[in-house]
Amino acid sequence: MTNRNHPHEVNPETVGQFTGVYDDDIDAIFEDDAVMRDGEKCLVTFIDGCFFCKNDNYMVELYTAKDTGDLNLIGNIHDNPKLMTQEDAQ
């Protein structure tokens, strides 16, 4: 019998909470993920007990963002820290 209890070291700062939302391609969205919403990049953030899709132009509750437009996962800021920078947007 194979033992699958192999511990893996994890940086606790990179662990994000699952939001309960999936993008249009059925990819799970987690806190600190970057998503594309109707052509604009935004960051999934947890504020005051709620997940938001936030960028410099707007902040909208994540469940509303999913219900009112296209939502596609593009990565997370831990695997790609430059994902939400101005240089990356250009």
C-alpha atoms as an extended CHARMM CRD file, in Angstrom:
* protein
*
        90  EXT
         1         1  MET       CA              0.0000000000        0.0000000000        0.0000000000  PROA      1               0.0000000000
         2         2  THR       CA              1.3000000000        3.4440000000       -0.9190000000  PROA      2               0.0000000000
         3         3  ASN       CA              1.6350000000        6.0060000000        1.8580000000  PROA      3               0.0000000000
         4         4  ARG       CA              0.5520000000        9.4140000000        0.5380000000  PROA      4               0.0000000000
         5         5  ASN       CA              1.1930000000       11.2820000000        3.7860000000  PROA      5               0.0000000000
         6         6  HSD       CA              4.2790000000       13.1360000000        2.6110000000  PROA      6               0.0000000000
         7         7  PRO       CA              4.6450000000       16.5420000000        4.2790000000  PROA      7               0.0000000000
         8         8  HSD       CA              5.5420000000       19.4940000000        2.0910000000  PROA      8               0.0000000000
         9         9  GLU       CA              6.9750000000       22.7300000000        3.3880000000  PROA      9               0.0000000000
        10        10  VAL       CA              4.7440000000       25.6910000000        2.5480000000  PROA      10              0.0000000000
        11        11  ASN       CA              5.3180000000       29.3930000000        2.9790000000  PROA      11              0.0000000000
        12        12  PRO       CA              2.2540000000       30.4220000000        5.0420000000  PROA      12              0.0000000000
        13        13  GLU       CA              2.1890000000       33.8540000000        3.3710000000  PROA      13              0.0000000000
        14        14  THR       CA              1.3740000000       32.2160000000        0.0230000000  PROA      14              0.0000000000
        15        15  VAL       CA             -1.6670000000       30.2510000000        1.2070000000  PROA      15              0.0000000000
        16        16  GLY       CA             -4.8880000000       31.7500000000       -0.1140000000  PROA      16              0.0000000000
        17        17  GLN       CA             -8.4490000000       30.9930000000        0.9100000000  PROA      17              0.0000000000
        18        18  PHE       CA            -10.7280000000       29.4310000000       -1.7170000000  PROA      18              0.0000000000
        19        19  THR       CA            -13.4280000000       31.9690000000       -2.6030000000  PROA      19              0.0000000000
        20        20  GLY       CA            -16.1220000000       29.4950000000       -3.6110000000  PROA      20              0.0000000000
        21        21  VAL       CA            -16.1050000000       31.0390000000       -7.1050000000  PROA      21              0.0000000000
        22        22  TYR       CA            -14.9650000000       29.4660000000      -10.3650000000  PROA      22              0.0000000000
        23        23  ASP       CA            -13.9930000000       31.3930000000      -13.4910000000  PROA      23              0.0000000000
        24        24  ASP       CA            -15.5490000000       30.8920000000      -16.9290000000  PROA      24              0.0000000000
        25        25  ASP       CA            -13.1910000000       27.9320000000      -17.5640000000  PROA      25              0.0000000000
        26        26  ILE       CA            -14.1880000000       26.3090000000      -14.2320000000  PROA      26              0.0000000000
        27        27  ASP       CA            -10.8360000000       27.1210000000      -12.5820000000  PROA      27              0.0000000000
        28        28  ALA       CA            -11.0660000000       27.6720000000       -8.8190000000  PROA      28              0.0000000000
        29        29  ILE       CA            -10.3770000000       31.2680000000       -7.7260000000  PROA      29              0.0000000000
        30        30  PHE       CA             -8.4210000000       31.8920000000       -4.5210000000  PROA      30              0.0000000000
        31        31  GLU       CA             -7.4950000000       34.9630000000       -2.4980000000  PROA      31              0.0000000000
        32        32  ASP       CA             -4.5520000000       36.8230000000       -4.1150000000  PROA      32              0.0000000000
        33        33  ASP       CA             -5.3530000000       35.4670000000       -7.5860000000  PROA      33              0.0000000000
        34        34  ALA       CA             -5.2300000000       37.8450000000      -10.5150000000  PROA      34              0.0000000000
        35        35  VAL       CA             -8.2480000000       37.6410000000      -12.7830000000  PROA      35              0.0000000000
        36        36  MET       CA             -9.3350000000       39.3120000000      -15.9800000000  PROA      36              0.0000000000
        37        37  ARG       CA            -12.8180000000       40.8020000000      -15.6540000000  PROA      37              0.0000000000
        38        38  ASP       CA            -14.3320000000       42.2100000000      -18.8370000000  PROA      38              0.0000000000
        39        39  GLY       CA            -10.8710000000       43.0490000000      -20.1980000000  PROA      39              0.0000000000
        40        40  GLU       CA             -9.4650000000       44.5750000000      -16.9900000000  PROA      40              0.0000000000
        41        41  LYS       CA             -6.9790000000       42.9180000000      -14.6760000000  PROA      41              0.0000000000
        42        42  CYS       CA             -7.9390000000       42.8350000000      -11.0020000000  PROA      42              0.0000000000
        43        43  LEU       CA             -6.7610000000       41.2210000000       -7.7880000000  PROA      43              0.0000000000
        44        44  VAL       CA             -8.9590000000       39.0000000000       -5.6230000000  PROA      44              0.0000000000
        45        45  THR       CA             -8.7930000000       40.4490000000       -2.1090000000  PROA      45              0.0000000000
        46        46  PHE       CA            -10.4720000000       39.5960000000        1.2010000000  PROA      46              0.0000000000
        47        47  ILE       CA            -11.7700000000       42.6930000000        3.0220000000  PROA      47              0.0000000000
        48        48  ASP       CA            -14.1200000000       42.8000000000        6.0160000000  PROA      48              0.0000000000
        49        49  GLY       CA            -15.3710000000       39.2490000000        5.5300000000  PROA      49              0.0000000000
        50        50  CYS       CA            -15.9570000000       39.4710000000        1.7790000000  PROA      50              0.0000000000
        51        51  PHE       CA            -13.9810000000       38.7080000000       -1.3990000000  PROA      51              0.0000000000
        52        52  PHE       CA            -13.5470000000       41.5780000000       -3.8590000000  PROA      52              0.0000000000
        53        53  CYS       CA            -12.2190000000       41.9790000000       -7.3820000000  PROA      53              0.0000000000
        54        54  LYS       CA            -10.1130000000       45.1380000000       -7.0740000000  PROA      54              0.0000000000
        55        55  ASN       CA             -7.8690000000       47.3120000000       -9.2290000000  PROA      55              0.0000000000
        56        56  ASP       CA             -7.0400000000       51.0320000000       -9.5100000000  PROA      56              0.0000000000
        57        57  ASN       CA            -10.3370000000       51.7730000000      -11.3000000000  PROA      57              0.0000000000
        58        58  TYR       CA            -12.8950000000       49.8580000000       -9.2630000000  PROA      58              0.0000000000
        59        59  MET       CA            -13.6410000000       47.4160000000       -6.4760000000  PROA      59              0.0000000000
        60        60  VAL       CA            -16.5720000000       45.0410000000       -6.8720000000  PROA      60              0.0000000000
        61        61  GLU       CA            -17.7030000000       42.1050000000       -4.7390000000  PROA      61              0.0000000000
        62        62  LEU       CA            -16.3610000000       38.9110000000       -6.3650000000  PROA      62              0.0000000000
        63        63  TYR       CA            -19.7130000000       37.1090000000       -6.5690000000  PROA      63              0.0000000000
        64        64  THR       CA            -21.2130000000       40.1600000000       -8.2900000000  PROA      64              0.0000000000
        65        65  ALA       CA            -18.2080000000       40.3470000000      -10.6250000000  PROA      65              0.0000000000
        66        66  LYS       CA            -18.8050000000       36.7390000000      -11.6520000000  PROA      66              0.0000000000
        67        67  ASP       CA            -22.5490000000       37.2320000000      -12.1480000000  PROA      67              0.0000000000
        68        68  THR       CA            -22.2470000000       40.4420000000      -14.1760000000  PROA      68              0.0000000000
        69        69  GLY       CA            -19.3560000000       39.7640000000      -16.5500000000  PROA      69              0.0000000000
        70        70  ASP       CA            -16.6350000000       37.5230000000      -17.8990000000  PROA      70              0.0000000000
        71        71  LEU       CA            -14.1360000000       36.3310000000      -15.2970000000  PROA      71              0.0000000000
        72        72  ASN       CA            -10.9170000000       34.4880000000      -16.1890000000  PROA      72              0.0000000000
        73        73  LEU       CA             -8.0790000000       33.4070000000      -13.9140000000  PROA      73              0.0000000000
        74        74  ILE       CA             -4.6750000000       34.6100000000      -15.1300000000  PROA      74              0.0000000000
        75        75  GLY       CA             -2.4310000000       33.6550000000      -12.1940000000  PROA      75              0.0000000000
        76        76  ASN       CA             -1.5740000000       34.6080000000       -8.6370000000  PROA      76              0.0000000000
        77        77  ILE       CA              0.7190000000       37.2070000000       -7.1610000000  PROA      77              0.0000000000
        78        78  HSD       CA              2.7980000000       34.6360000000       -5.2750000000  PROA      78              0.0000000000
        79        79  ASP       CA              3.8690000000       32.6870000000       -8.3710000000  PROA      79              0.0000000000
        80        80  ASN       CA              4.1740000000       35.8700000000      -10.4450000000  PROA      80              0.0000000000
        81        81  PRO       CA              4.6820000000       38.9610000000       -8.2140000000  PROA      81              0.0000000000
        82        82  LYS       CA              4.8280000000       41.3310000000      -11.2120000000  PROA      82              0.0000000000
        83        83  LEU       CA              1.3940000000       40.2570000000      -12.4200000000  PROA      83              0.0000000000
        84        84  MET       CA             -0.3980000000       43.3030000000      -10.9860000000  PROA      84              0.0000000000
        85        85  THR       CA              2.3070000000       45.9230000000      -11.6230000000  PROA      85              0.0000000000
        86        86  GLN       CA              2.0240000000       48.8300000000      -14.0530000000  PROA      86              0.0000000000
        87        87  GLU       CA              4.9600000000       47.5080000000      -16.1170000000  PROA      87              0.0000000000
        88        88  ASP       CA              3.1250000000       44.2280000000      -16.6870000000  PROA      88              0.0000000000
        89        89  ALA       CA             -0.0450000000       46.0310000000      -17.8290000000  PROA      89              0.0000000000
        90        90  GLN       CA              1.7990000000       47.8380000000      -20.6150000000  PROA      90              0.0000000000
